Amino acid sequence: MKNTKKYKQRKKYHQKSKTSAIIGMGLVLLGIVLFLVLSNNSATSAGLPSAEDISLVPAQVNFPAPQLILENLDGETQSLTDFQGEIVLVNNWATWCPPCKAEMPTLKKYHDIHAAEGFTVIAVEAGDEKEEVLEFANSLSLTFPVWLDPNGDSLNAIRNGSLPNSYVIDRTGTVRYAWTGEVNMAMLEKFITPLITENN
């Protein structure tokens, strides 16, 4: 009889503990959610960037630009060495890649602002049919070279298969910055503009 009573008391105690633990965890999760919501609201109201506005910061690197020779949309063969003396942003992208397409108007805008200062974008398309790439390039009236890369030479050259990715070559032919992921105008201005004006 005593054992049965003890067993019932233990069972009741464990059920209470379990319920308390569940309620406690629920309160902790609720607290975290409220904290994140309030933090985002206060950051926005204070004029600080929200999580969506924060772009990826590029990695600072230092290695020679790869020897890359590909065909452009006009059927001409071009090489990175043809652009020696300029600041070049090589952007690896594909027509099927949403963030690649999303960043392209930003790259065009930045290129058009700085082209007269010896800056160019080279958009290297990773393997789609020429007609499809040409249609996309024309839809945005792209003003910089678009290269076709059916064999993934550009991705292999920098050993990065993720799309989009970009790397920036300075006037001496040295790769100085590398991004994996979508870039925005603020990051382009912050990191690339000083390179453009560096020895101009």
URJO-V61314 format. One record per residue. SS is DSSP state (~ for helix, > for strand, _ for the rest). Layout:
ss: [SS,SS]
This chain:
ss: [_,~,~,~,~,~,~,~,~,~,~,~,~,~,~,~,~,~,~,~,~,~,~,~,~,~,~,~,~,~,~,~,~,~,~,~,~,~,~,~,~,~,~,~,~,_,_,_,_,_,~,~,~,_,_,_,_,_,>,>,>,>,>,>,_,_,_,_,>,>,>,>,_,_,_,_,>,>,>,~,~,~,~,_,_,_,>,>,>,>,>,>,>,_,_,_,_,~,~,~,~,~,~,~,~,~,~,~,~,~,~,~,~,~,~,~,~,_,>,>,>,>,>,>,>,_,_,_,_,~,~,~,~,~,~,~,~,~,~,_,_,_,_,_,>,>,>,>,_,_,_,_,~,~,~,~,~,_,_,_,_,_,_,_,>,>,>,>,>,_,_,_,_,>,>,>,>,>,>,>,_,_,_,_,~,~,~,~,~,~,~,_,~,~,~,~,~,~,_,_]
